Amino acid sequence: MTDFPGAPTGPRDGRRLRVLAAMSGGVDSAVAAARAAEAGHDVTGVHLALSANPQSFRTGARGCCTIEDSRDARRAADVIGIPFYVWDLAERFREDVVDDFIAEYEAGRTPNPCLRCNEKIKFAALLDKALALGFDAVCTGHYATVVRDDNGALELHRASDMAKDQSYVLGVLDERQLAHAMFPLGDTLTTKDEIRAEAERRGLAVAKKPDSHDICFIADGDTQGFLARHLGTAEGDIVDEGGHKLGTHEGAFGFTIGQRKGLRIGHPAADGKPRYVLDISPVDNTVTVGPVEALDVSALVAIKPRWCGAAPTGPGTYTAQLRAHGGETEVRAEPVGGAEGGGELRVTFAEPVRGVAPGQAIVLYDGTRVVGSATIAATERSRPAVQQA
């Protein structure tokens, strides 16, 4: 039997594992399940029904979680030759992901639902159920790797191909969860087209299926419309840094820090330069805009840290990633108070960064190793705000 990076290691090495493969109906998860089966593991496929209305998360090729997706996953499982089931986690998904997403925006924060889904659904609800049923591991189509260091501790690392790396959205996993995680695509130095070609060679009909939209439960991509339907509209002011009214909006939830387009300000700035969203205040429903340099953030405080292994015991120098498809930046970070899931993470940037918003996740790296993640609670701007006259 062959094995691959991303499979559970340790005492179970060399023996056939019972693997539960999460199959979304897309090409990545289908190929991951096929590779796990080909490696000799005892694989069972499962599709997670995450919508109470199976049509509600899909518009054309966007979104996911439809009857079509479950059928695509079932057909892939049949081709691979593995048992297949559909598990209904719609209520848990609504409570832990969708409702959380709405509440975060209502509070003026910018959440990442993919991290929340990995934390609460795929590697909490799904993994817990899998272990209770006697499975050894959960297999997904994420591009990341799990390795064991010289001391026997498990580590989460970036995928071999940085262009497809998804370790950012897995930064919420702890060592226990990593011990039961399998990522068969993590060491793949190939393009997405080559993954699709592999799927075609394996006879998987999903080979040419389009990728789903980033926010699966907003299938049409209209986040502002989705939030307006759930939160309603409420007219508020758009002001400059001095508090002078520049325009109005229909809900502060429709804006994100760093946003430039769609501000609907009636007249240009005095210097003729574009203005960006600097602050969102849900208390008085006010959006503050200003010049791009006012977005520079020199430090931040993050809460609810989760560590992919032992928590750091003091300050250290790392690289940080602030969004799923963003680059790395050098930081000095120190956990302060509390154990796992408690306390704060205080971060100082070597160079100012822009577009940092409360609610986003910051993920720390030591080389390719994921150290852990935390949720941004507050930022410190490099340039003091202009005081109201």
Salt bridges, closest charged atoms under 4 A:
ASP3 OD1 - HIS41 NE2 3.73
ASP28 OD2 - LYS192 NZ 3.27
GLU38 OE1 - ARG202 NH2 3.11
ASP69 OD1 - ARG58 NH2 2.50
ASP69 OD1 - LYS209 NZ 2.57
ASP72 OD1 - ARG75 NH2 2.51
ASP72 OD2 - LYS209 NZ 2.76
GLU95 OE2 - ARG94 NH2 3.90
ASP96 OD2 - ARG92 NE 2.44
ASP99 OD2 - ARG94 NH1 3.07
ASP100 OD2 - ARG116 NE 3.50
GLU104 OE2 - ARG109 NH2 2.92
GLU119 OE1 - ARG116 NH1 2.54
GLU119 OE2 - ARG306 NH1 3.65
ASP128 OD1 - ARG176 NH2 3.16
ASP136 OD1 - ARG15 NH2 3.44
GLU155 OE1 - HIS157 NE2 2.74
ASP161 OD2 - LYS164 NZ 2.71
ASP165 OD2 - ARG158 NH1 2.61
ASP174 OD2 - ARG306 NH2 3.91
GLU198 OE1 - ARG35 NH2 2.71
GLU198 OE2 - ARG202 NE 3.05
ASP211 OD1 - LYS192 NZ 2.92
ASP211 OD1 - ARG196 NH2 3.10
ASP214 OD2 - HIS325 NE2 3.83
ASP237 OD1 - LYS245 NZ 3.49
ASP240 OD2 - HIS244 ND1 3.26
GLU241 OE2 - ARG383 NH2 2.43
ASP296 OD1 - ARG354 NE 2.55
GLU328 OE2 - ARG158 NH2 3.15
GLU344 OE1 - ARG346 NE 3.40
ASP366 OD2 - ARG369 NH2 3.42
